[in-house]
Amino acid sequence: MTESSPTPPSPELRHRIMAGFIGNVVEWYDFAVYGYLAGVIAPVFFSSANPTAALIGTYGIFAAGFIMRPLGAAVFGWFGDRYGRARTMQISVMLMALPTLLLGMLPSYEQAGLLAPVLLVLIRLLQGLSVGGEFSSSATYLVETAPDGKRGLTGSWANIGSMTGSLLGVAAAALVTNTLDEQTLSDWGWRLPFLGGAILGIAAIAIRRNLHNSERFSQHHENRDETSPLLQAFTTNRRETLLALAFASSYGTCYYIVFVYLPEWLSAQELLSRGTALLINTGMMLLVIPAMPLFAIVGDRWLRRRSWIAISLFLLTVVAWPLHAWMLSSGGSLYVVVLAHALVFLLLAIPLGSAPALFVEMFPESDRLSGYSVAFNLGLGVFGGLTPMIATSLIATTGVVTAPAMYLAVTAFIAVLALIAMPDRSREPLR
């Protein structure tokens, strides 16, 4: 009697969760460090003759990384649907870790002249390409391999990773900024957070090296046809892709107004100093991290996921303008500002925790990652990324200082309408 060869064991749940979590930590750590240290980096890579132009160039390179996200989404989405989520995650994290290491070792403008900013551009473009595939592939992998009845909770670890990475990036940048003198920081101190990020990246590569595709994907891959998954996302499943794009764009706009623009608004209206506003914002992120998995459990057990997210965004529609008006009328009362922040941040913690599973459940196995990646990165990376500029322009054009709050309310309501048009598959097996 012969024994059949043993099937390779699937990764344990903790390993799968850590693999999905760690890549998003690396991704958002790097973006937070670069954004925080842009003013320090600008004179290192650009001519010091025009500091303003140097800063604009540095932020322009930062934006270029975001512009590459849709292209990365298309490339990695297609690759992940063709060859597996696990392999996609292994490649994307390597393409994030290596450029972070190289960025910390780049020559300055004084050492290499124009070659320095050219190399910086190439590195940021490569990172933007990999970022386009990282979040959606890790979220898809987490949800596809989740235990029964825990797709929302397991998928929430993708955004827990992104929030954790942002906090670590801000902390690392703040550490070198506050402990090193200005000259030391400019000479070499700014490199330390990027080299630290490379260590994070190496850890992520090690965690993902033995990652396996889900059994669902392996079974599907054996029987799939030759149709391009990217083409399928825009033809056969065009409705799902467009609904996902509409939801990602509107929900992404809400995210950027609250998480990114609100500190600037408080400072511009002279309600709080920029430092205090950013400190409150950071504190709220600490509140959101444990709230996301807790709220995701609600969508897994009690309320259907689509309804749960729609309730939170409808409430955001209702309270957006009154809370901004309250903060204004209070003259920047710390109690009022913190309470208003806590409410809107907790409302957004619901889609942040549950949306990864919602997106994954929308698409069939054959083009799931392609549809999700393109819709998500176009919505949050492009439309959402334009939000601070649009919010500022609304105030300048209308003269109404609460115009961003109205914009928040409108986009939250559009997200609700997109959700109403979606099917709810939170209690059904993945297609």
Secondary structure as GFF3:
##gff-version 3
##sequence-region A 1 431
A	DSSP	alpha_helix	13	36	.	.	.	ID=ss1
A	DSSP	alpha_helix	38	45	.	.	.	ID=ss2
A	DSSP	alpha_helix	51	67	.	.	.	ID=ss3
A	DSSP	alpha_helix	69	83	.	.	.	ID=ss4
A	DSSP	alpha_helix	85	103	.	.	.	ID=ss5
A	DSSP	alpha_helix	109	112	.	.	.	ID=ss6
A	DSSP	alpha_helix	115	144	.	.	.	ID=ss7
A	DSSP	alpha_helix	151	179	.	.	.	ID=ss8
A	DSSP	alpha_helix	182	184	.	.	.	ID=ss9
A	DSSP	pi_helix	185	189	.	.	.	ID=ss10
A	DSSP	alpha_helix	191	208	.	.	.	ID=ss11
A	DSSP	alpha_helix	215	223	.	.	.	ID=ss12
A	DSSP	alpha_helix	229	234	.	.	.	ID=ss13
A	DSSP	alpha_helix	238	256	.	.	.	ID=ss14
A	DSSP	pi_helix	257	261	.	.	.	ID=ss15
A	DSSP	alpha_helix	262	268	.	.	.	ID=ss16
A	DSSP	alpha_helix	274	301	.	.	.	ID=ss17
A	DSSP	alpha_helix	305	329	.	.	.	ID=ss18
A	DSSP	alpha_helix	334	362	.	.	.	ID=ss19
A	DSSP	three_ten_helix	365	367	.	.	.	ID=ss20
A	DSSP	alpha_helix	368	376	.	.	.	ID=ss21
A	DSSP	pi_helix	377	383	.	.	.	ID=ss22
A	DSSP	three_ten_helix	384	386	.	.	.	ID=ss23
A	DSSP	alpha_helix	387	398	.	.	.	ID=ss24
A	DSSP	alpha_helix	403	421	.	.	.	ID=ss25
###
